[in-house]
Amino acid sequence: MYKRQFLDCFSFRNKHPPQKKEFITIISNPSDLSSFSSHLERTMENMSMTNKGLVVIDSLTELMTMVKPLSLIEAVKTWKSLGPKDRQVMFLATLHYGIRALEETVDMVDYIADGIIDLRYEPNLMAQGVLLKQIRVRKLKGTKHESYWLSFETTEKGITPLNTPKHVKPTTP
């Protein structure tokens, strides 16, 4: 069985936080990034996360609404050091694009990220009311990769690529 621990940085907003569960820790002040980083480090230590495991941060966008941009950038650098560099633990984070007030911070996160995977709906079909999911690897430090858009669907068997030409000129996002 996999060990798991969920650091909940959203429920602090609730008047009545969810009932305590053994694998959920509610962070009372996620805008205190130093405290959050220490909690994250303790959690990785308690779970013996070295050369194994996965940390998913959902979402950096939410944190951007609570803290100063440079504080978040420094925290992301710290997390990168704590997990991927020191422990060889993979870190993934979600980030939403298109919010003008956050563009400069998003650009900095893009710069320091080792990898960027984009998801979207194919724009030409979306304009016609059809939602065709697409994925591309925009950046993946240290390895060769293709950067074209690939259409896919999610089924009970997982993510399945759709039969589309391999090297289609991407439409403008």
C-alpha positions in Angstrom: 0.0 0.0 0.0 1.2 3.5 -0.8 1.8 6.0 1.9 0.1 9.3 1.3 -0.2 12.6 3.0 -2.3 15.5 1.9 -1.3 19.0 3.0 -4.6 20.9 2.7 -3.9 24.6 2.1 -7.5 25.5 1.3 -9.7 24.3 4.1 -8.3 26.9 6.5 -10.9 29.2 4.7 -13.8 27.0 5.9 -15.8 28.0 9.0 -16.1 24.3 9.8 -12.9 22.5 8.6 -13.4 18.9 7.5 -13.1 16.1 10.0 -9.5 15.1 10.8 -8.3 12.2 8.8 -5.1 10.4 9.3 -3.6 11.3 5.9 -4.8 14.9 5.8 -3.1 17.8 7.5 -4.8 21.2 7.3 -2.3 24.0 7.0 -3.7 26.9 9.0 -1.7 29.6 7.3 -0.4 28.6 3.9 0.7 32.1 3.2 3.5 31.5 5.7 5.7 29.9 3.1 8.6 29.3 5.5 6.4 27.3 7.8 4.8 25.5 4.9 8.3 24.6 3.6 9.3 23.2 7.0 6.1 21.2 7.2 6.7 19.8 3.7 10.3 18.8 4.7 9.1 17.1 7.9 6.5 15.2 6.0 9.0 13.9 3.5 11.3 12.9 6.3 8.5 11.2 8.2 7.5 9.3 5.1 11.1 8.3 4.3 10.9 10.0 0.9 14.3 9.6 -0.5 14.7 8.3 -4.1 11.0 7.6 -4.2 7.7 9.3 -3.9 5.8 12.2 -5.5 4.8 15.6 -4.2 2.0 17.4 -6.1 1.3 21.0 -5.4 -2.1 22.2 -6.6 -2.0 25.0 -7.2 0.7 27.6 -7.4 -1.9 29.9 -8.8 -3.8 29.8 -5.5 -0.6 30.6 -3.6 0.1 33.5 -5.9 -3.1 35.1 -4.7 -2.0 35.0 -1.1 1.7 35.9 -1.1 4.2 38.4 -2.6 5.6 37.2 -6.0 9.2 37.1 -4.9 8.3 35.1 -1.8 6.6 32.5 -3.9 9.6 32.3 -6.3 12.0 31.8 -3.4 9.7 29.1 -1.9 9.5 27.2 -5.2 13.4 27.3 -5.4 13.5 26.0 -1.8 11.0 23.2 -2.7 13.1 22.3 -5.7 16.1 22.0 -3.5 14.3 20.0 -0.7 12.7 17.4 -3.0 14.2 16.9 -6.5 17.7 18.0 -5.7 18.3 16.7 -2.1 16.0 13.7 -2.0 15.5 12.8 -5.7 11.7 13.1 -5.1 9.6 14.2 -8.1 7.7 17.4 -7.5 4.8 18.4 -9.8 2.8 21.6 -9.5 -0.3 23.0 -11.4 -0.3 26.5 -12.7 -3.0 28.3 -14.6 -2.1 30.7 -17.4 -4.0 33.7 -18.7 -4.4 35.7 -15.5 -2.9 39.0 -16.4 -2.1 40.2 -12.9 0.1 37.1 -12.3 1.9 37.0 -15.7 5.3 38.1 -14.4 5.3 35.6 -11.6 4.2 32.8 -14.0 7.2 33.7 -16.3 9.6 33.4 -13.4 8.1 30.0 -12.4 8.4 28.9 -16.0 12.1 29.9 -15.9 13.0 27.9 -12.8 10.9 24.9 -13.6 12.7 21.8 -14.9 9.7 20.7 -16.9 6.5 22.2 -18.3 3.6 20.2 -19.6 0.7 22.1 -21.1 -2.9 21.0 -21.4 -5.5 22.7 -23.5 -8.6 22.1 -25.7 -7.8 22.3 -29.4 -8.7 26.0 -30.1 -10.2 25.7 -33.6 -12.5 22.9 -32.5 -13.4 24.6 -29.2 -14.6 27.6 -31.2 -17.0 25.1 -32.8 -18.2 23.8 -29.5 -16.0 20.6 -29.6 -13.7 19.9 -26.6 -10.7 17.9 -27.9 -8.1 17.6 -25.1 -4.4 18.1 -26.1 -1.1 17.8 -24.3 2.4 18.9 -25.1 5.8 18.9 -23.3 7.0 22.4 -23.7 10.1 22.0 -21.5 11.8 19.0 -20.0 15.3 19.7 -18.8 18.0 17.1 -19.5 16.1 15.0 -22.0 15.0 15.1 -25.6 11.4 15.5 -26.2 8.9 16.5 -28.8 7.0 19.7 -28.3 4.0 19.3 -30.6 0.4 19.1 -29.4 -1.0 15.5 -29.0 -4.7 14.9 -28.9 -5.9 12.4 -26.3 -8.9 11.1 -24.5 -9.3 9.7 -21.0 -11.0 6.3 -20.7 -11.3 3.7 -18.1 -8.0 2.3 -19.4 -6.3 5.7 -18.7 -5.0 8.3 -21.1 -5.2 7.2 -24.8 -3.6 9.1 -27.7 -6.0 9.8 -30.5 -5.1 9.0 -34.1 -4.0 12.3 -35.4 -1.0 13.2 -37.6 2.1 13.1 -35.6 3.6 16.4 -36.7 0.6 18.7 -37.1 1.4 22.4 -37.0 0.0 23.6 -33.7 -2.7 26.2 -33.7 -2.1 29.4 -31.8 -3.1 28.9 -28.1 
